[in-house]
Amino acid sequence: MLQKIGDSLKGKKALAYVILVPLVLVFAVWGAAGVVNMDFFGASSYAAKVNGAPIPLEQVNDAWRDQQSEWQQRFGTEIPDETRSSLQDNLLEQFIRTALVTERTRKLGYRVGEQRVADYIREEQAFQVDGKYNENLALARLAQLGISAAQFKADVSSRLQNGELQRALQISEFRTPAELKRQFALEDEQRELRYVLLSPERYRAAVNVSDAEVAAWFKANESRFLTPETVRLQYAELRLEQVAAGVAVADSDLQERFAKNRDSYVEPEKRRARHILVTVENGDEAAAQKAAEAILVRLRAGEDFAALATQFSKDTGSAGEGGDLGWSERSAFVGPFADSVFSLKQGELSGPVKTEFGYHLIRLDGIQPGRSRSFDEVRAELEGEFRRDRAADLFGEREEQIQRRLEAPGVEFDALAREFGLTVGEVPTYTRGAGGAPLGTDPGLEQVIFSDATLNQRRIGGPAALGEDRFVILRVLDHSKPRVPALADVRDPVVAALRAERGAEAARLAAEAAVKQLQSGEGFDEVARGLGAVPEPARFVGRGDPAIQAQLREVAFATPRPKAGAPLFRALPLQEGGAAVLAVLQTRAAAPEADAELRSRRAVQAAARSGQGEVGAYVGELRRKADIEKSPQAFQ
């Protein structure tokens, strides 16, 4: 929930059930909680049962509606039936595995304290205004999703609890030095390759297509050219700045705020210092200290500090200013440096002072005592803060009030806009997947617009959050479904697509024929000339070498290691439509990593990957042993 709550919490109720840090896939969706028994209606009230515990049907269907919208955007049309069934089953499996993890953590006694849950919720950015937690905003956002505060709190606790099990499994995983050595040797292996690329343009240019072929191909691929789904809609919006402009500010309110936050308006003492930094070169501390002491002797003899700073200081930020650091608070400096600056009297020298940067010679040039700013000095600041805080409260309250009004029958769009002072506008064309000005392309808003309630039942949609300071309600005035255009309207892109398809096939066949020639003993350069292409010279590459295409690297390292003097050849179609002929000539081990710190980081990363695999295997075993019952009505 928390990962998506900032998106709104933009109208996505089920995606709001994604929470916490990026865990493994099994932790991506909420587990079972809260069941409404509808068996007496003759319909199943659960999507699945996990060891007898039900996963609510509504919860899974909400999640599917969110995913369905996203997949429809990717396909640009309705999801194919076969793909739909696979996606639905994958989603249900995620719920099942999450429920298994939740059940396991409870049995093992994992618990999360109330304070940790409260702290996590308060840190959620979607519940904050100007970086501070706002209770009214949090409740309004949850109300928009149809989630109670108690349920949200329980869900957070459950997710944090499941995270503890994952961490325990990952911590228990380790690799021996011998295992790491073998793994790193495999990861760092290099392979010598030669390859030639067959240009897609050359093969496309050689393709000729007839009108009949174009028409037949278009008929078989009509779905690729569907016009986008669009709506014409009316919206009414409220912005935080509108609410803030209407907030009345009384002098007594500002006085009270000033009294409560008086400490916030205390300006700490500031000091102005100069310094000369002598850095430690090649680890020679003694030489650096001796050089600093020599400069200090010259300063005490009366030489100009600024001139010596310009000549000797290694602090590039201040050396050109004669070592001047300007007026600064104590917190601006590292510990030993700050202690020295704030212990000096004006005009005094200090040093050498050692810090992590080297040795410093310091002179204090000025002291600006701390003071408390008066009410009159901070009045404008107080008024701005008061307006923002009060506006945030009112903004959240109005969003919640509108949500309740929309749940009641008979509410009218124009009346609602007038009652709450919303600004009304119209979007002539809002396109699925592309949005429409001035509302943009917010995914949560799009889900509201193209929902059954808004699109087909013509109910008022929203409120849908567009950021933290704006929400809208809307109604659809007109709807244009995707349609197949006339061939004449899309002939050029159809011909281009057909030629690209046939050109890619021709390039693939040419590459496969070239591989047969190479396997029969013909030379690589000779075969490349026959293809009308220039081959790349042989070179060793690693698994992550960016100098060659990822497709070539993947195939090269998926190919068995060639035996001495017997290269292996592969033909592969390329994503851009051409093809490649690849020769894997030989392999070699890379030199062991010399950087101890880098080796250590790689070992930690390897353990983390292994730990994630351990988590996946653990949950997989829970799934294998579990008693699972999937409802055939889960997605009906």
C-alpha positions in Angstrom: 0.0 0.0 0.0 2.6 2.5 1.0 4.7 2.1 -2.2 1.6 3.1 -4.3 -0.2 5.3 -1.8 1.5 8.4 -3.2 0.0 7.6 -6.6 -3.2 7.8 -4.7 -3.9 7.5 -3.5 -4.4 8.8 -6.9 -7.5 6.6 -7.3 -5.8 3.1 -7.1 -7.4 1.2 -4.4 -5.9 -2.2 -5.0 -2.4 -1.1 -6.0 -2.5 0.6 -2.6 -2.1 -2.9 -1.2 1.6 -2.9 -2.3 3.8 -1.9 0.7 7.2 -1.5 2.1 10.6 -1.9 0.5 11.1 -3.9 -2.7 10.9 -7.4 -1.4 10.8 -10.5 -3.5 7.7 -11.0 -5.7 5.9 -12.9 -3.1 5.8 -9.9 -0.8 4.3 -7.6 -3.5 0.6 -8.0 -2.8 -1.5 -8.0 0.4 -2.4 -11.2 2.2 -5.8 -12.2 3.5 -7.6 -9.9 5.9 -11.3 -9.4 6.5 -14.0 -11.5 4.8 -17.5 -10.6 4.0 -19.5 -13.8 3.9 -21.8 -13.9 0.8 -22.2 -17.7 0.6 -25.9 -17.3 1.3 -26.2 -15.5 -2.0 -25.0 -18.7 -3.7 -21.7 -17.1 -4.7 -18.2 -17.7 -3.4 -16.9 -15.0 -1.0 -13.3 -15.9 -1.5 -10.8 -16.0 -4.4 -8.8 -18.8 -2.7 -8.3 -20.5 0.6 -4.8 -21.0 2.0 -4.8 -23.8 4.7 -8.4 -23.0 5.3 -8.0 -19.2 5.6 -9.9 -17.3 2.8 -8.4 -14.6 0.6 -11.3 -12.1 0.0 -12.7 -12.1 -3.5 -13.1 -8.3 -3.5 -9.4 -7.8 -2.6 -8.2 -9.9 -5.5 -10.6 -8.3 -7.9 -9.6 -4.8 -6.9 -5.9 -5.7 -7.6 -6.9 -7.3 -10.9 -8.7 -4.1 -12.0 -5.6 -2.1 -11.4 -3.3 -4.5 -13.3 -5.9 -4.9 -16.1 -5.8 -1.2 -16.7 -2.0 -1.2 -16.9 -1.9 -4.2 -19.2 -4.5 -2.7 -21.5 -2.3 0.3 -21.9 0.7 -1.9 -22.9 -1.3 -3.9 -25.4 -3.1 -0.8 -26.7 -6.3 -2.9 -26.8 -8.1 -5.6 -24.8 -5.8 -8.2 -23.3 -5.8 -11.5 -25.3 -7.8 -14.3 -23.5 -4.8 -16.6 -23.1 -2.6 -13.8 -21.6 -5.5 -12.6 -19.4 -5.8 -16.1 -17.8 -2.1 -16.3 -17.2 -1.9 -12.8 -15.6 -4.9 -13.5 -13.4 -3.4 -16.8 -12.2 0.0 -15.1 -11.5 -1.8 -12.4 -9.4 -3.7 -15.0 -7.4 -0.5 -16.9 -6.8 1.0 -13.7 -5.4 -1.8 -13.4 -2.9 -1.5 -17.0 -2.0 2.2 -16.8 -1.3 1.8 -13.6 0.7 -0.8 -15.3 2.8 1.5 -18.2 3.4 4.3 -15.9 4.6 1.9 -14.1 6.9 0.7 -17.4 8.4 4.3 -18.5 8.9 5.5 -15.3 10.6 2.7 -15.6 13.1 3.5 -19.2 13.9 7.2 -18.3 14.3 6.3 -15.5 16.7 7.4 -12.5 14.7 5.9 -9.3 16.1 6.2 -5.6 15.2 5.8 -3.0 17.9 3.1 -0.3 17.9 5.7 2.5 17.8 7.5 1.1 14.7 4.2 0.9 12.9 3.3 4.5 13.9 6.7 5.8 12.9 6.4 4.1 9.5 3.0 5.6 8.8 4.1 9.1 9.9 7.0 8.9 7.5 4.8 8.1 4.5 5.2 11.1 2.1 1.6 10.9 0.8 0.5 11.7 4.3 2.7 14.8 4.7 2.4 18.5 3.9 5.8 20.4 3.7 7.5 17.3 5.1 5.2 17.0 8.2 2.7 14.3 8.9 -0.9 15.6 8.6 -3.6 13.4 10.2 -6.5 14.9 8.2 -4.8 14.4 4.9 -3.9 10.8 5.9 -7.5 10.0 6.8 -8.8 11.7 3.6 -6.4 9.7 1.4 -7.4 6.4 3.1 -11.1 7.3 2.8 -10.6 7.9 -0.9 -9.3 4.3 -1.2 -12.1 2.9 0.9 -9.7 1.7 3.6 -10.2 2.3 7.3 -7.4 3.6 9.5 -7.5 0.5 11.6 -7.2 -1.8 8.5 -4.3 0.3 7.1 -2.5 0.1 10.4 -3.0 -3.7 10.5 -1.7 -4.0 7.0 1.4 -2.0 7.7 2.1 -4.2 10.8 1.6 -7.4 8.7 4.0 -6.1 6.0 6.7 -5.1 8.4 6.3 -8.5 10.2 6.7 -10.4 6.9 9.8 -8.3 6.2 11.4 -9.6 9.4 11.1 -13.1 8.1 12.7 -12.2 4.8 15.6 -10.5 6.6 16.1 -13.5 8.9 16.4 -15.8 5.9 18.8 -13.5 4.0 21.0 -13.1 7.0 21.3 -16.8 7.4 22.6 -17.2 3.9 26.4 -17.0 3.2 29.0 -18.1 0.7 32.3 -19.8 1.4 35.5 -18.3 -0.1 35.8 -21.2 -2.5 32.2 -20.7 -3.7 32.7 -17.0 -4.1 35.9 -17.6 -6.1 34.1 -20.0 -8.5 31.2 -17.5 -8.8 33.4 -14.5 -9.5 35.5 -16.6 -12.0 32.3 -17.4 -13.9 30.9 -13.8 -13.8 34.3 -12.4 -14.9 34.9 -14.9 -17.7 35.7 -13.3 -21.1 34.9 -14.7 -24.5 36.6 -13.9 -27.9 34.0 -13.0 -30.5 33.7 -12.1 -34.1 30.4 -11.0 -35.6 28.8 -9.4 -38.6 25.6 -7.4 -38.6 23.1 -7.7 -41.4 21.5 -4.3 -41.9 17.7 -4.4 -41.7 17.4 -1.5 -44.2 19.1 -3.6 -46.9 16.7 -6.5 -46.6 13.6 -4.3 -46.3 14.5 -2.4 -49.4 14.6 -5.7 -51.3 11.0 -6.6 -50.3 8.2 -5.9 -52.9 4.6 -6.4 -51.8 1.4 -6.4 -53.9 -1.9 -4.8 -53.0 -3.4 -8.2 -52.3 -0.6 -9.0 -49.9 -1.0 -5.7 -48.1 -4.7 -6.2 -47.7 -4.3 -9.8 -46.5 -1.6 -8.8 -44.0 -3.7 -5.9 -42.7 -6.7 -8.1 -42.1 -4.5 -10.5 -40.1 -3.0 -7.7 -38.1 -5.9 -5.2 -37.6 -5.4 -5.0 -33.9 -2.0 -3.4 -34.3 -3.6 -0.3 -36.0 -6.6 0.2 -33.7 -7.4 3.9 -33.1 -6.9 4.8 -29.4 -9.8 4.9 -26.9 -10.8 8.4 -26.1 -13.3 10.3 -24.0 -14.5 13.9 -23.8 -14.9 14.8 -20.2 -15.8 17.6 -17.8 -13.8 18.1 -14.6 -13.9 20.2 -11.5 -10.7 20.7 -9.5 -9.6 22.0 -6.1 -6.0 23.2 -5.5 -4.3 23.7 -2.2 -3.4 27.2 -3.2 -7.1 28.0 -3.7 -7.9 26.9 -0.2 -4.9 28.7 1.3 -6.0 32.0 -0.4 -9.3 31.7 1.5 -7.8 31.0 4.9 -8.5 33.8 7.4 -5.5 34.6 9.7 -6.1 36.3 13.1 -3.3 38.0 15.0 -4.1 35.8 18.0 -3.4 32.7 15.8 0.0 33.9 14.9 0.8 34.9 18.5 -0.1 31.4 19.7 2.0 29.8 17.0 4.9 32.0 17.8 4.7 31.1 21.5 4.5 27.4 20.8 7.5 27.5 18.5 9.6 30.2 20.0 12.7 28.0 19.9 12.4 27.7 16.1 13.1 31.4 15.8 16.3 31.5 17.7 19.3 32.3 15.5 22.4 30.5 16.8 25.8 32.2 17.2 27.7 32.6 14.0 31.4 33.0 13.5 33.6 34.1 10.6 36.8 32.3 10.3 39.7 31.8 7.8 41.7 28.6 7.4 44.6 27.1 5.6 44.3 23.4 4.8 47.3 21.1 4.5 46.3 17.7 3.1 48.0 14.4 3.9 49.8 13.1 0.8 50.7 9.4 0.3 49.6 8.7 3.9 52.5 10.8 5.3 50.8 12.4 8.4 54.1 13.6 9.9 55.0 15.5 6.8 51.6 17.2 6.6 51.7 18.2 10.3 55.3 19.6 9.9 54.3 21.6 6.8 51.3 23.1 8.7 53.5 24.0 11.7 55.9 25.8 9.4 53.1 27.9 8.0 51.9 28.6 11.5 55.3 30.0 12.4 55.1 32.4 9.5 51.6 33.5 10.6 52.7 34.1 14.2 55.6 36.2 12.8 53.0 38.5 11.2 52.7 37.4 7.6 49.4 38.0 5.9 46.9 35.1 6.5 45.0 35.6 3.2 48.2 35.6 1.1 49.5 32.4 2.7 46.1 30.8 2.3 46.1 31.6 -1.4 49.6 30.2 -1.7 49.3 27.0 0.4 45.7 26.0 1.2 44.4 22.9 -0.5 40.8 23.9 0.1 39.9 24.9 -3.5 36.6 26.5 -2.2 38.2 29.0 0.0 41.9 29.4 -1.0 41.0 31.9 -3.7 39.2 34.0 -1.0 42.2 34.1 1.3 40.8 31.1 3.3 37.6 33.0 4.2 34.7 30.7 5.2 32.1 33.4 5.7 29.6 33.6 8.6 28.7 30.1 9.7 27.0 28.2 12.5 28.7 25.6 14.5 26.9 22.8 12.7 28.5 23.8 9.4 31.9 22.4 10.5 33.2 19.0 11.4 33.7 18.3 15.1 37.4 19.2 15.8 37.2 22.2 13.5 34.0 23.5 15.1 35.5 23.1 18.6 38.5 25.1 17.6 36.5 27.9 15.9 34.0 28.3 18.7 36.7 28.3 21.4 38.8 31.2 19.9 38.6 34.9 20.7 38.3 37.3 17.8 41.7 37.7 16.1 43.2 34.5 17.6 45.0 31.8 15.7 44.7 28.1 16.2 46.3 25.0 14.8 47.3 22.7 13.5 43.8 21.1 13.9 43.5 17.6 12.5 40.3 16.5 10.8 39.4 13.9 8.2 40.5 16.4 5.5 44.0 17.1 6.8 45.6 19.8 9.1 44.0 23.2 9.5 45.4 26.6 10.6 42.5 28.8 11.7 42.0 32.4 12.5 38.8 33.8 13.9 37.8 37.1 12.3 34.4 37.8 13.8 31.7 36.8 16.2 27.9 37.3 15.7 26.1 36.4 18.9 23.0 34.3 18.8 19.6 36.0 19.3 15.9 35.4 19.3 14.0 36.9 16.4 11.0 39.0 17.5 7.4 38.4 16.6 7.4 41.3 14.1 10.4 39.9 12.3 8.9 36.5 11.7 5.3 37.6 11.3 5.3 37.0 7.5 6.9 33.5 8.0 4.3 32.7 10.7 1.5 33.7 8.4 2.8 31.6 5.5 3.2 28.5 7.8 -0.3 29.0 9.4 -1.9 29.3 6.0 -0.2 26.2 4.6 -1.1 24.1 7.7 -4.7 25.3 7.9 -5.1 24.9 4.2 -3.8 21.4 4.3 -6.3 20.5 7.0 -9.2 22.1 5.0 -8.0 20.5 1.8 -8.1 17.0 3.3 -11.5 17.7 4.9 -13.1 18.9 1.6 -11.7 15.9 -0.2 -13.2 13.6 2.4 -16.5 15.5 2.3 -16.8 15.2 -1.5 -16.0 11.5 -1.3 -18.9 11.0 1.1 -21.2 13.1 -1.1 -20.3 11.0 -4.1 -21.3 7.9 -2.3 -24.8 9.2 -1.8 -27.4 8.9 -4.7 -28.6 11.8 -6.7 -25.6 14.1 -6.4 -25.2 16.5 -9.3 -21.8 17.5 -10.8 -22.6 21.3 -11.2 -24.1 21.6 -7.8 -21.2 19.8 -6.2 -18.7 22.1 -7.9 -20.5 25.2 -6.8 -20.9 24.0 -3.2 -17.2 23.3 -2.7 -15.9 26.2 -4.9 -14.3 23.9 -7.5 -12.9 25.2 -10.8 -14.7 23.7 -13.7 -13.1 22.8 -17.1 -13.4 20.5 -20.0 -10.9 18.1 -21.8 -12.1 17.7 -25.5 -9.9 14.6 -26.0 -8.5 12.4 -23.2 -6.7 9.4 -24.7 -6.1 6.1 -22.8 -2.4 5.8 -22.3 -1.6 9.4 -23.4 -3.9 11.5 -21.2 -5.0 15.0 -22.1 -4.2 18.6 -21.1 -4.6 20.1 -18.6 -5.0 16.9 -16.5 -1.9 15.1 -17.8 -1.3 11.4 -17.9 -1.7 10.4 -14.2 -2.3 6.5 -14.1 -4.7 6.8 -11.1 -6.8 9.4 -12.9 -6.9 7.3 -16.0 -8.2 4.4 -14.0 -11.0 6.5 -12.7 -11.9 7.8 -16.1 -12.0 4.4 -17.8 -13.7 2.6 -14.9 -17.0 1.0 -15.5 -18.8 3.3 -13.1 -17.5 6.5 -14.8 -17.4 5.3 -18.4 -20.5 3.1 -18.7 -22.7 4.0 -15.7 -21.8 7.7 -16.3 -21.4 8.3 -12.6 -19.2 11.2 -11.3 -15.7 9.9 -10.9 -13.2 10.9 -8.2 -12.0 12.6 -6.2 -8.7 11.7 -7.9 -5.5 13.2 -6.5 -3.1 14.8 -9.0 -0.1 15.3 -6.7 -0.4 16.3 -3.1 -2.0 19.7 -3.7 -4.7 19.1 -6.3 -7.6 16.7 -6.8 -10.4 16.5 -9.4 -13.9 15.1 -9.9 -15.1 14.4 -13.4 -17.8 13.1 -15.6 -17.5 11.5 -19.1 -19.5 13.4 -21.8 -18.6 11.3 -24.8 -16.7 8.0 -25.4 -15.0 6.7 -28.5 -14.0 3.1 -28.4 -11.0 1.7 -30.3 -11.9 0.9 -33.9 -10.2 -0.6 -37.0 -9.4 2.2 -39.4 -9.8 1.9 -43.2 -6.8 0.5 -44.9 -6.5 3.6 -47.1 -6.0 5.7 -43.9 -3.1 3.6 -42.6 -1.7 2.2 -45.8 1.8 3.7 -45.5 2.5 2.3 -41.9 0.9 -1.0 -43.0 3.3 -1.4 -45.9 6.2 -0.3 -43.8 5.3 -2.9 -41.1 4.9 -5.7 -43.7 8.2 -4.9 -45.4 9.9 -4.8 -42.0 8.5 -8.2 -41.1 9.5 -9.8 -44.4 12.9 -8.1 -44.4 13.6 -9.4 -40.9 12.7 -12.9 -42.0 15.0 -12.5 -45.0 17.9 -11.3 -42.8 17.3 -14.3 -40.5 17.4 -16.8 -43.3 20.6 -15.2 -44.7 22.3 -15.4 -41.3 21.3 -19.1 -40.9 22.7 -19.9 -44.4 25.9 -18.1 -43.4 26.3 -20.2 -40.3 26.0 -23.4 -42.4 28.8 -22.1 -44.7 31.0 -21.3 -41.6 30.3 -24.8 -40.2 31.4 -26.3 -43.5 34.8 -24.6 -43.2 34.5 -21.4 -45.1 36.3 -18.4 -43.7 34.5 -15.7 -41.7 35.7 -12.8 -43.9 34.8 -14.7 -47.0 31.3 -15.4 -45.7 30.8 -11.8 -44.6 31.8 -10.5 -48.1 29.2 -12.8 -49.6 26.6 -11.1 -47.3 27.8 -7.7 -48.4 28.8 -6.7 -44.9 31.9 -5.8 -43.0 32.8 -8.1 -40.1 34.0 -6.8 -36.7 37.5 -7.9 -35.7 38.0 -10.5 -33.1 38.0 -9.2 -29.5 37.5 -10.5 -26.0 34.4 -9.2 -24.2 32.9 -9.6 -20.7 29.3 -10.3 -19.7 28.6 -6.7 -19.2 30.7 -5.1 -21.9 28.6 -2.2 -23.3 30.7 -2.0 -26.5 28.6 -4.7 -28.1 24.8 -5.2 -28.2 23.3 -7.0 -25.3 21.7 -9.6 -27.5 25.1 -10.6 -28.9 26.5 -10.8 -25.4 23.6 -12.9 -24.1 23.9 -15.4 -26.9 27.7 -15.5 -26.7 27.7 -16.4 -23.0 24.8 -18.8 -23.4 26.8 -20.8 -26.0 28.8 -23.7 -24.7 32.6 -23.0 -24.3 34.2 -23.8 -27.6 36.9 -26.5 -27.8 40.4 -25.4 -28.8 40.5 -24.5 -32.5 36.8 -25.3 -33.0 34.8 -22.0 -32.8 31.0 -22.1 -32.5 28.7 -20.2 -34.8 25.2 -18.7 -34.1 22.7 -16.9 -36.2 20.3 -14.6 -34.3 17.6 -12.2 -35.4 18.0 -8.7 -33.9 15.3 -6.6 -32.2 15.6 -3.8 -34.7 14.8 -6.2 -37.6 18.2 -7.2 -38.9 20.2 -10.3 -38.0 23.7 -11.2 -36.8 26.2 -14.0 -37.5 28.3 -14.6 -34.4 31.4 -16.7 -33.9 32.5 -17.7 -30.3 36.3 -18.4 -30.8 37.6 -19.1 -27.3 37.3 -18.2 -23.6 39.7 -17.0 -21.0 39.6 -16.2 -17.2 39.9 -12.6 -16.2 42.5 -11.5 -13.7 41.3 -11.7 -10.1 39.9 -8.4 -8.7 42.7 -6.6 -7.0 40.6 -4.1 -5.1 39.9 -5.6 -1.7 37.0 -3.2 -1.1 35.4 -4.0 -4.4 35.8 -7.7 -3.7 34.1 -7.2 -0.3 31.1 -5.3 -1.9 30.7 -8.0 -4.5 30.7 -10.7 -1.8 27.9 -8.8 0.0 25.9 -8.4 -3.2 26.4 -12.1 -4.0 25.1 -13.0 -0.5 22.1 -10.7 -1.0 21.2 -12.4 -4.3 21.6 -15.8 -2.7 19.5 -14.6 0.2 16.7 -13.6 -2.1 16.9 -17.0 -3.8 16.7 -18.6 -0.3 13.5 -16.5 0.4 12.0 -17.6 -2.9 12.9 -21.3 -2.3 11.5 -21.1 1.3 8.2 -19.6 0.1 8.1 -22.1 -2.7 8.3 -24.9 -0.2 5.5 -23.4 1.9 3.4 -23.3 -1.3 4.2 -27.0 -2.1 3.1 -28.2 1.3 0.1 -25.9 1.6 -3.6 -26.9 1.2 -4.7 -24.5 -1.5 -8.2 -24.1 -2.9 -8.7 -21.7 -5.8 -12.2 -20.5 -6.5 -13.3 -20.8 -10.2 -15.2 -17.5 -9.6 -12.1 -15.6 -8.6 -12.2 -13.2 -11.6 -15.8 -13.4 -12.7 
